[in-house]
Amino acid sequence: MRFLLPCLLVLSCLLTVLPGCEPKEDLVTTDPGAKLEFSTDTVMFDTVFAQTTTVTKRLWVYNRNSRAVKVEQIRIANPAVSEYSVVVNGDAGPIANNVEIRGKDSLLVLVRAKLGPGTAAPEGKPFLNTDQLQFKTNGNDQQVQLVAYGQNAYFHRGALSCAEVWKADKPHVLPGSVLVPAGCVLTIEAGARVYAHAGVAIIVKGTLRVNPDFVPTAVLKPDDRNIVRFAGDRLEPFYNDVPGQWAGIQFDPGSSRNSVVRYAEIKNSSFGLLVYNPENLQPRPRVTVENTVFKNISGAGLTFASGGQSFDGAGILGIGAEFTLTNCLFTNCGEYAILGLAGGTYNLNFCTIANFTPAFRRETESVAITNEGVLKSVPGPLLTRVSIRNSIVWGSVEEELLFKNSAAYADFTLENNVLRTQRYKTGLPASNRINTDPKFKRPAGLFADKFDYNLDTLSAVRDLARPFGGVSNDLLNRPRDPATPDPGAYERKNP
């Protein structure tokens, strides 16, 4: 042991004079053959709205060599005019110099874009914006393409003008919530596209008129260009069917009057149409909805105004509301297709509620209505009328109906419907078909957009409906049988 300390001192002295041993992966090679590899040869942005910053894309730069390489320069090809920006090693800028990548290691480059207006593009058509990200290493010049398809658009936020018209020549983008003031009208013309940012709502204190003048002259396809479409502003394919991307359309009491939504599609929101009238102010806001599809609707813990209450999402969420629905389809609603609170009027005729939720588990009824109030100051019972005719209420759970205190409703009419229910399997008029599978052609499976809620030719509920309300055509403008039409939004196709 007495020799251990002298030995350690001698060893320490030797280490100070020996040459250093640098790890091989830290030694920089200047070999021209030491090229870079990339996770992709093109950083591609799907269609994005002009003047809106894109999502951030990741580009991995790989050094497959055993030794380190020094990237002399990473630069955007046209930095003075480029609409792309990059971040290298945490530093943002169009150019980065002398960036080392250790042997068998990689470098992450973040890329995003903010496109200006595409002046050369026809109105309403996407335009192409390209650039390059260039890498210079050991005399080698390598490039990664930067490509984005831009879309010119109208941008709206805050209070709208008193007689505003949204046309179909360009999309309408809502970076923030918009307000239709009391006494004013917002008209959205046939074919318009409306895209809302996360959490954004269209708040109507006046009147909303969606597709008020469109009169189809032929059978429509689901992707018909005349349908007004509301969705979130994330255009990447991943978000095509994701619920809850924006808030929805809200009608406030007091001054909201006689709104109409026709030939529309409302999707990927927390609620579709909401009337928020917890104090039961009269007259109640009235909304007429025709030939409209609600899909991919879900939201939990929703709050509105300053009431402090919390609500679940629904395609139609009525709190002291009056809704008339004709030829409407509801599908993939995570909590409710129709939720009516604090009384109100709900008239459904030739509607299909086919509430399959393949992406998550649903435990609530598709249709739930009560005459109880939501405020202690307005406890109820409140005036309630429910009329469901010629409709299908079906879905993935055994109980799809709840009418709380229905014996106290001023009107409670269910006729010529197909209903999935255990609670009401007895006691309803014989014209209803209870727990008989309507046999849709293709219920929603793993992909919500692949559904087809036409009745199969072998369906046992064909011809169950009866003429009512002057409805002579279905959701797609196909003529209904004048004597024995099919229930639901679709009149079956000819075999």
N, C-alpha and C positions, 0 to 999 in steps of 0.2 A: 504493500500500500504506500510505503514511503517513496517509491519511485513513480507513482501514478501522477502526481502533480507536475514533476519535471517533464514527464512524457507529454502531458497535455500542453504545456507551454511550448515545447519543441514543435508539436503538431500545429499549433496555432501560427507559429512563425512561418512554417513551411507553407501553410495555406495562403498567407499574405503575399508570398513571392511567386506562387504558382500561377500560370496564366489562367484567366477565367474561362469557364465552360458554358457558353450560351446555348440554351435549348435550340435544337435544330429548327423547330417551328417558328422561332423568332428571328432566325437569320433571313435576311431579305435577299431574294434572288433577282438577278437582272436578266435572266434567260428569256429571250423573246418567245420561247415556246410556252412560257408560264402564262397562259391566258385565263380569263375569267369565264365562269359559267353563270347562267341566270335561271331563276325559277320560271321565267316566261320570257318569250321574245317580244311580247306586246302587253303593255298595261292598258287594259280596256275598261272604259267607263260606259255602262249602258246609258240610254237616253237620260239626260239630265236637263233641268230647266236652266236657261240662260240667267245669269246674275245670281245663281244659287251655288254655293260651295258644295262640291261633291263629297261623297264618303272618301275616306282615306284608304288607298290600296297599298299593299305591301309587295315590295320587290326584294327578293333575296339574291344576293351576289355571292357566289361560292368561289373559294380558292381551293381547288382540288390538289394543289401541289403540296409537297412535304415542307417546303420552305415558305416563308412569308413573301407577300408581294406588296409593293407600294404603288397604289393607284395614283398616278401623278395628277390626274384631274377627273372629276365627275362634274358634268355640266349639262344644263339644258341647252339644246342646240341654238335656240333663238331667245336668249334670256330677256332681251329688251322688249319683245312683243309677246312672249309666251304667256298663255293663260294657265300654265301648269306651275306647281311649286313642289319642292322636294325638301325632305329633312334627312340629313346624313349625320350619323353619330350625335343626334340631338340638336344639330345646328341647322337652321332653316336658311335657305338661300339658293340662288340659281347655280352656284359654282362651289365645289369643295375641292381643295388641293391636298396632295400628299396624304392620302388615306391608306393606312396599313391594314392588311388583312392577314392574320397569322396563318401558318400552314394548316391545311385541313380545317379551316374555319370559314365563317361567312359574315356578311355585312347586311344589315337591314336598311333599306331605303324606303321612306314613306313618300307616297305621291298622291297629290290631289289636284283638283282643277276648279276654277271658277270662270265659266265661259261668258264672254260678252255676247251681245246680240249677233245672230248670224244674218248679216245684211244681205247675203247672196241667196239665202234660202227662201223659197216661196212661203207665204204665210201658212202657218199650221204644219209645215213639213220639217222634219229633223235636218240639221246641218252637221257636217263633219268638221272636226277640229283635230289637227295632228301636230305632233312635235317629236323630238327625239331626246333621249337621255344618253349622253355620250360618255364613254369610259376610255381613258388613255393609260395603258399599262405596258411598260417595257417596249415601247415603240409600237404597240398594237392599239388600233382604234376599233372599239366595239360599240354597238348601239342597241338600245331597247326602244321600241316604238311606243309613243304615247298617243292614244286614240280615244276620243270622246265624241259621242253623238249628242248634239245640243238641240234644245227645243225652245224657240221663242214663246213667251207666254205673257199674259196679263197678271199683274200682282195686285192683290187687294188686302187691306187690313184696316181695322178701325171702322168708323161710321161710314156707310156708303151714301152716295147722293140719293135724292128722294125718289127718283124715277129711273133707277139704274137698270140697264139691260146687258146681260152677259151673252155675247154671241159665240158662235162655234168656230170662228176662224183661227183662234189660238186657244190653248188651254188656259184655265184660270187657276192661279196658284195662290194659296192662302198661307203666308208665313206666320200670320197671327189671326186671331179671331176677328170676324167681321160682324157688324151690327146693321140690321135693317131698321132704321128709326121708326118710331110710332108715326102712323099716318102716311108712311112711304111704302113703295112697292119695289121689290126686286124681281125682275123677270129673267128667267134662264131659258134661252131658246133651244130648239131641237138640235141635238148633236153636240151640245157643249160638254166639256170635260172640266171637272172641278177637282183639284188636288189640294188636300189640307195637310199642314204640318202636324207633328205630334201635339196632342192636347188641344188642337184648334177646333172651334165650334163656329157654326153660322147661327147667330142669335137673331131671332125675328120678333121685333116688337110691332112691326107693321104687318105687311102681307108678302108672302112668298108665292110666286107663280112659276112652277117648273113645267116646261113644255106645254104651255096652255093652249097653243094653237095647232099643234101637230095632229093631223088626221091621216092615218096610214091608208094607203090605197091598195096594198097587197099584203100577203102574209109576211110577217117579220121574222128575221133570224135573231137568235140571242145576241149576236154581235152587231145588230143593225146600227148604222151610223147615226140614226136619228134619236137614239136613246140617250138621254142625259145621264152622265155617269159621275158619281161621287166616290172618291177613294183617297187614301193617303198619298203623300208626295214621294214616298220611296218607290222608285220604279224598277229596282232590281228584281229579277224573277223570284228570288227567295221570298219577297214580301207580297207576292200575288194574292195569297190567301191568309195572311196573318191578321187576326182580329185586333181591335183596340189601337190601331195606328193613329187615329184622330178621334175627336169627341163625337160629333154628329150635328144634327140640325135641331135647334131648340126654339120653341115658340113660347113667348112670355105672355102672361095674362094682362088684362087691362085694355090693351090696344091692338093685340094681334087678332086679326079677323080674316076668315074665309080664305085661308091659304089652300093651294092646290098643288099636288105633286103627281105628274102623269108621265108615263113612258120613261121611267127612270130606273137606275140601279144604284143602290146605296150599299157599300161594302166596306169591310175592314175597319169599322168604327167601334166605339164603346157603346153607343146607342145609335139607332137610325133616326127616328123622329121622336122628339120629346116635347110634350106640353108640360110646363112647370107651373102649376096653379094650386099650390098647397092650401091657400086660404079660401079656395072655392069661390073666387071672384066671378061675378056674372056680368055679361054672358061669358060662358066658358069659351076659350079659344077652340075654333073648329077647323079641322084639317081634312080635306078630301084627298084620298090617295087612290090612283087608278093605274093598273098595268105596270106595277113597280115590283122590283126584286130586291129583297133584303137578304144579304148573306155575309157570313163571317163577322158576326156582331158579338162582342163580349166585353164586359167591363165590370169590375167589382169595386165597391166602396166609392161610388160616384157621388159627388156633392155638387150642388148648384146654388148660385146666388149666395146668400148669407144665411140660409135656413138651418144649416148645421146637420141636416139629415143625411143619411148615407143610403144609396140605392144600388141595386145590381143593374147590369146592362140589359137591353132589350131592343129588338127591332123597332117595336112601337112601345114607348114608355110614356104612359099617360098619368098625370097627377092632376085630377080635376079637369079632364079633357073630353073632347068630342071628336071621334075619328070615324070616318066612313071609308071602308076599304073594299075595293072591287078588283077582281082579277090580279091579286097580289100573291107573290111567292115569298115564303120565309124559310131559310135553311141555314144550318150551321150557326145557330144562335146559342152561345155558350151558357147563358142563364135562362132567358125567356125570349120567345118570339114576340109575345104581346104581354105586357104587364100593365094592368090598370089599377091605380091606387086613388083613394079619395073620391070614389064614385066616378061618374062620367058616362059617356055614351060610346058604345063600340058596336058598329054595324059592319058585319062581314058578309060578303056575298061572292061566291065563286073564288074563294081563296084557298091556297094550298100552304099548309104549315107542315113541312117535311123536315123535322128538326133532328137531323143526324149530326153528331159532333165527333167526327173520327179522330180529331187531334187531342181531345181531352174528355174527361168524364163529366157528364151533366146529371144532376140529381133533382133539378127543379122542373115543374110542369112547363110545357111550352106556352100555355095560355093560363094566366092567373089574374083574376079581377076581384076587387073587394070594394065594399061601400064604406069601409072604415077610413077615417081621416089619418093624415100623417103628422098633424100638429095637435098638441094638447088643447089649443084654443079652438080647433075645428075637429072635434072627435068623431062626428058622424052619428048615426048612419046618414050618408049623403046620397042624393038622388042618383040612381044608377039604372042604365038601360043597356041590355045586351041582346043583340040579334045576330045569330050566326046561321046562315043559310047556304046550302049548296057548296059546302066547303069540306076540306079534309084537314083534320088535326091529327097528325101522326108523328112518330119519332122513335127515338132509341130507348125510351124508358116506358114502363108499363102505365104510368099515370101522367097523362099529358094535359089534364084539365083541372082547374080549381076556380070555382065561383063561390067566394066566401059570402055567406048570408044571402044567397040568391033568392030565398023566399021573400026578402024585403025589397027586391029590385022592382022598379016601376014597370019594367018590361024584361022578360027573360024568355027568349024564343030561340029554340034550336030545332031546325027542320032540314031534312034531306042532306044530312052530313055523314061523313065517315069519321068516327071518333075513336081514339085509343084511350080508354079510361076504365078503371076499376071502381072509382068513386061513384060514377053515374051510369053504371052498366044496366041499371034498372030505373024505371021511372021517367025516362025520356020518351018523347013521341016515337011511334013505331016507324016513322019515315026515316029515322036515323039508323045507320048501320054501325053497330058497336063492336069494336075489336075484330073487325074483318080487315085483314091486310089488303090495302088498295092495290098492291102489286105495281109499284112504280117500275118504269122500264130500267132505270139505273139509279138507285139511291146513292147518296154521297158515300164514297169509299175512302181510300187513303188520300185522294185529291179532291177537294171540295168543288173544284170547277168542272169535274167530269160527270156531274149528276145529270139525270134526265127524269123529270117528274111528270112526264106524260104517263098515262095509264097503259099498262100492257094490254094487249088484245085479249088476254085470258083473265083480266081483272073481273072480279065478281061485283064490283060497284059501278061498272059502266051504266050509264043511263039513269042513275039514281036521282039526279037533280031535277028540279022543276023550274020553269021560267019564272024569273022574279026581277024586278027593278029595271026592266028593259035592256038587259045585258044580252046582246045578240052575237058578240064575238068574244074570243078568249084572250089570254095574255099576249099571244102572238098574232092577234087579229084574224084568227081562223074562225069561220062561222060556227056558231053553236047550233045543235039540233033544236029546232023551234019547239018541240014537244017534250023530249026526254034528253036534255043535255047531260054531259058528264059533270060530276062534282069536281071542285077544285079549279085551279087557274087555267088548266089546259083541257081543251076538247081533244079527244084522242085523234091521232092521225088515222087516215084510212089504212087498213092492212095492206 
